[in-house]
Amino acid sequence: MLDVLFAASLAFALPQAPHAVAAAAVAVRGDTELTAAEAYASACRRAEEHVRTRWSDRARAALARRPFWVPAGLAERTVGRWIDDLPLAESLRLVDRDDREREHEFGHSYQTTLWVVEEPDRVGSWERLLREHLRQLEQSTALRFGGIAGAWVLLALTVGWLDRLSRGYMTGLLRGLGLAAAAAVPAITFLL
């Protein structure tokens, strides 16, 4: 009776988190390689590709909620650079590892399977950073479009004033220069 009571108290006292972590783990299988080290490196690359895909999906979902004034190409390029700068390997935790050795007529080959899970605190902080990065992109894009509109108004006023100053002798030339400058303003604004 005492043994049953002791075993029950140990079962309730031990933390259950490792089972929850193991259930959330994803199996990532590397390529078949000739050495165990190459097989492990291949599995690590696959795990990083898996995390990159997960973050690309998260970023795509965040980009679906972007405002209309942020061009899709600009947002995708910005998020792509942000994902490239992330230290993706730091967000993974290795739960388990399985090394399989196969024998062939030419020798041995190895294949490694890693069970990995993303660190929840890292995921949460990086999602906040992604939202902040997208908010900054929205603000800078709105400022750029406002600057373009302001430059066009200033350019129209300047061309109109110069046309009045020249008493209509240079109207065609001024309008042509004004249109060329107006076409150059968005390119200059987005290159800066």
C-alpha positions in Angstrom: 0.0 0.0 0.0 2.8 2.4 0.9 4.5 1.6 -2.5 1.3 2.5 -4.4 1.0 5.8 -2.5 4.7 6.7 -3.0 4.4 5.9 -6.8 1.2 8.0 -7.1 2.8 11.0 -5.3 5.9 10.8 -7.6 3.7 10.7 -10.7 1.9 13.9 -9.6 5.1 15.6 -8.3 7.1 15.2 -11.6 6.5 18.0 -14.2 4.6 16.9 -17.3 6.2 19.5 -19.6 8.6 17.1 -21.4 5.7 15.1 -22.7 4.0 18.2 -23.9 7.2 19.3 -25.6 7.7 15.9 -27.2 4.2 16.0 -28.6 4.8 19.4 -30.2 8.2 18.4 -31.7 8.6 18.1 -35.4 10.7 15.3 -37.0 13.2 16.7 -39.5 15.1 14.1 -41.5 18.4 14.9 -43.2 19.8 13.5 -46.3 21.6 10.2 -46.4 25.3 10.9 -46.2 28.6 9.0 -46.1 29.6 10.2 -42.6 27.7 10.7 -39.4 28.9 14.4 -39.2 27.6 15.2 -42.7 24.3 13.5 -41.9 23.9 15.6 -38.7 24.8 18.8 -40.6 22.3 17.9 -43.3 19.6 17.4 -40.6 20.5 20.8 -39.1 20.1 22.5 -42.5 16.7 20.9 -42.9 15.6 22.0 -39.5 16.7 25.6 -40.3 14.8 25.4 -43.6 11.7 24.2 -41.7 11.9 27.2 -39.3 12.4 29.5 -42.3 9.3 28.1 -43.9 7.3 28.6 -40.7 8.4 32.2 -40.4 7.7 32.8 -44.1 4.1 31.6 -43.5 3.8 33.8 -40.4 5.1 36.8 -42.4 2.7 36.0 -45.2 -0.2 36.0 -42.8 1.0 39.4 -41.3 1.3 40.8 -44.8 -2.2 39.9 -45.6 -3.3 42.5 -43.1 -1.2 45.3 -44.5 -2.8 48.6 -45.4 -3.6 49.5 -49.1 -0.8 52.1 -49.4 2.0 49.6 -48.8 3.0 48.0 -52.1 3.1 44.2 -52.0 6.5 44.0 -53.6 8.1 46.4 -51.1 6.5 44.7 -48.1 7.6 41.2 -49.3 11.2 42.4 -50.0 11.4 44.0 -46.5 10.0 41.0 -44.7 12.3 38.7 -46.7 15.4 40.7 -45.6 14.1 40.6 -42.0 13.8 36.8 -42.1 17.2 36.5 -43.6 18.7 38.5 -40.7 17.0 36.3 -38.0 19.2 33.8 -36.2 16.9 30.9 -36.9 19.0 28.2 -35.4 18.7 29.9 -32.0 14.9 29.5 -32.0 15.1 25.7 -32.1 15.5 23.3 -29.3 16.6 19.7 -29.9 14.3 17.3 -28.2 15.5 14.0 -29.6 17.9 12.6 -32.2 18.0 9.4 -34.1 21.0 8.3 -36.1 20.4 5.5 -38.5 23.3 3.6 -40.1 22.9 1.5 -43.2 25.4 -0.9 -44.7 25.9 -1.0 -48.5 28.3 -2.9 -50.7 30.4 0.3 -51.0 30.4 1.0 -47.2 28.3 2.6 -44.6 25.8 5.5 -45.0 24.2 7.5 -42.2 21.0 9.4 -41.9 20.0 11.6 -38.9 16.5 12.5 -37.8 16.1 15.4 -35.4 13.0 16.1 -33.3 13.0 19.9 -32.8 10.6 22.4 -31.2 10.5 26.1 -31.5 11.1 28.1 -28.3 7.8 29.7 -27.5 9.4 32.8 -25.9 11.5 33.4 -28.9 8.6 33.0 -31.3 6.5 35.5 -29.2 9.3 38.1 -29.1 10.1 37.7 -32.9 6.4 38.0 -33.8 6.3 41.3 -31.8 9.5 42.4 -33.7 7.8 41.5 -37.0 4.7 43.5 -36.2 6.9 46.5 -35.1 8.9 46.2 -38.3 5.8 46.2 -40.4 4.4 49.1 -38.5 7.6 51.1 -39.2 7.3 50.1 -42.9 3.7 51.4 -43.0 4.7 54.7 -41.4 7.7 55.3 -43.7 5.7 54.4 -46.8 2.9 56.8 -45.7 5.5 59.5 -45.2 7.0 58.9 -48.6 3.7 59.1 -50.3 2.9 62.3 -48.4 6.3 63.6 -49.5 5.5 62.8 -53.1 2.2 64.5 -53.0 3.7 67.6 -51.3 6.5 67.7 -53.9 4.0 67.5 -56.7 2.0 70.4 -55.3 5.2 72.4 -54.8 6.3 71.6 -58.3 2.9 72.6 -59.8 3.0 75.9 -57.9 6.6 76.6 -59.0 5.9 75.8 -62.6 2.8 78.0 -62.5 4.7 80.9 -60.9 7.5 80.6 -63.5 5.0 80.6 -66.3 3.4 83.8 -65.0 6.8 85.3 -64.5 7.8 84.6 -68.1 4.4 85.9 -69.3 3.6 82.7 -71.2 6.7 82.7 -73.4 8.0 79.4 -72.0 4.8 77.5 -71.2 5.6 74.4 -73.3 9.1 74.1 -72.0 8.1 74.7 -68.4 5.3 72.1 -68.6 7.7 69.5 -70.1 10.3 70.2 -67.4 7.6 70.0 -64.7 6.3 66.7 -66.0 9.8 65.2 -66.2 10.5 66.4 -62.6 7.1 65.0 -61.4 7.9 61.6 -62.9 11.3 61.6 -61.2 10.0 62.5 -57.7 8.6 59.0 -56.8 11.8 57.3 -58.0 14.0 59.6 -56.0 11.8 59.3 -52.9 11.8 55.5 -52.9 15.5 55.3 -53.6 16.3 57.3 -50.5 
